[in-house]
Amino acid sequence: MQFEYLKAVTGGLDKNAVLEDLMSAHGKDVWNFAFFLTKSSVIADDITQDVFVKVFEKMYTYRGQSSVKTWLLAITRNTAMDAMRSAWIRRVTTLPSWFQGKTHPSAEQEVLSQIVTEQVWSDVLSLPRKLREILLLHIHHGLPIKEVSALLEISEGTVKSRLHRARAAMNRKLDQDDDGEGPV
């Protein structure tokens, strides 16, 4: 769904309905990206709210040069970067306990799966921000390298390089965990 009607917002479409559709379709992606950038569910909630307020106020600025999802994630990134520059955010940010594992047939499998999953996400969150956001945008959100490049305002070569470094770092971390050095 590309929300072609965003271009025609000034032509009489109901902005509230458009915003509701955007929130339904992309709200979870916006929140997840904000969380991965800030490492805080509380701050991600605030950023998500701020993003959709900005979208409501400036919906007419969407030019259709990228997908709506890319546009929303760019707004999310800029809003998160502004929030992280805030001295207040730097003082109150803590790492939350946030991930619930998938349901499995036995309690033992469920606990083991949750431990492994939490370790993987912990490893992702421990990556430097530049590598973490590339990994999230390309792999988790499925954005093509060209759109990641446009969203982050860096060259495609830089995206590929950071993606390679992020994957290599994750492989090293996962190998360490497999060698018995991790919590599992």
N, C-alpha and C positions, 0 to 999 in steps of 0.2 A: 504494500500500500504506500503510495508516494504522496498522498495528500495534495494532489494537484490544485485543489481549491484554495491552498494557502495564497497562491498568486492573486486570487480574486477576492480576498478578504474585504477589500474596500468596496467591492461590488455588491454588497448587501448580504453576504453570508453571516450567520451568527457566530461571532468570535468565541462565545462561550461553548458552543457545540464543537467548534474546531479544536479548542483547547482540551475539552473533555476527550475527544477522539485521540489527540496526541498523547494525553496522559495515559489513556488506556493502552495504547499501542506501544509507547516508548518509556513510560514512567519507570518501569523496573530497570531498563537499561541505563537510564539517566542516574538512578539511585546507585546501581552497582558501580558505575564508572566513578561517581563521586566518592563512594566508599573506598574503592581501590586507590584513589588519589589521596584521600585524607586518612584512611585507616580508622575511621570513626563512624559508627552508625548514626550517632546523634548529629554530627556535623553533616553527614550525607543527607539526612532528612532535611536539614536547613538549606543545604545547597540545592536539593531537588525542588524544594518550594520556591527558592529564589529563581531557579532556571525557568520554571513555568510561569512565574510572575513576569519575568523579562520577556518570555515568548508571547504572553498575552498582550503586553504593552507594545511590543515591537514586531508583531507577526508580519507586518507589511515589509519587513526588511529581508524576508526570505526571497532569494533570487532564483532558486531552482538550479543553481550551478552544481549542487551535490544532492545526495539523498537527504530527506528530512532527518533521518537518524544521524547522519554525519553532522548536519547543522545543529541538532540538539546536543550532540556530544561535544561539539566545539564550544557551544555556550556553556555547557557543564564544565568543561576544562577551564575556561576562562574564569568562571565563577569560583571554582575550587581554588585556582591559583590566587585569586584575590583574597579568598577566605584564609588560605594558608599564610599569606603575608601578614595577616592580622596578628598583632601581639597577643590578643586574647586567645585566639585559637592555639597558638604555640604553647600557652600556659596550661590549657585545659585538655588537650588532646591526649587520650589514653588508648591503648589497644583493648578493644572489647572482646569478649568471648562471643563469637557471632555465628559460627557455622553449626548447623544441625545435619548430621549424616543421613544418608538414605536409609529407609527401612529395610531390614534384612530378616531372613527367616529366624535366626537365633539371636539372643541377646549378646552372646560372645561375638558373633560376626558383626553385629551392629556397632558394638564398642570398638572393635578393631578397625572397622571401616571408618568410623568417625575419627579415630586417632590418626590414621593415615591421611585422610582428607584434610584434617586440620593442619597436619604437618606440611602437606603440599601447599595449601593456601598460605601458611606461615612463611614458607620458603618464597612464594611469589611476593608476599608483602615485604619481605626483607630485601628484595632487589632494589637497586636505586630507582628513583621515580621515573627517570627517562626510559629505563628498560621495562619497568613494570607497566607503564602506560602503553608502550608499543605492544607488549605481549597481550594485554587486555583488549586493546582495540582490534588487533589483527586476529587473534585466536578466539577470544571469548565473544567479541561482538561481530566477528566475521567481516570486518571492513577490509576491502582490498588495499594493497600497499599504496596505490595512487591516492585513495581517499584518506588514509592515515597520514600520508605526506601533506596533503592539503590541510587537513584538520590541525596538524601540529606545526604547519608552516616550516617544514624542513624538506630536504630533497628525498627522492625515493631511495637513493643510494644510502642515505643516512638511516632511513627506516629499515632497509634490509640489513645494514650493519648492526643496528641496535637489536633487531629481531634475532639475528644470529648470536649476538652476545648474550641476550636474555635466555635463549634456548640452551646455550652452552652452560650458563650459570645454573640454570635449573637442572640440567643433566648432572653437573657436579654435585649439587645439593642432594639430588635423589640418589646418586651413587654413594654419597656419604651415609645417607640414611640406610641404604641397603647393606652397608658394611658394618652395621651395628652401632654407628656413632650417633644415630638419631634416636628419637624417643620410642620408636616401635621395636 
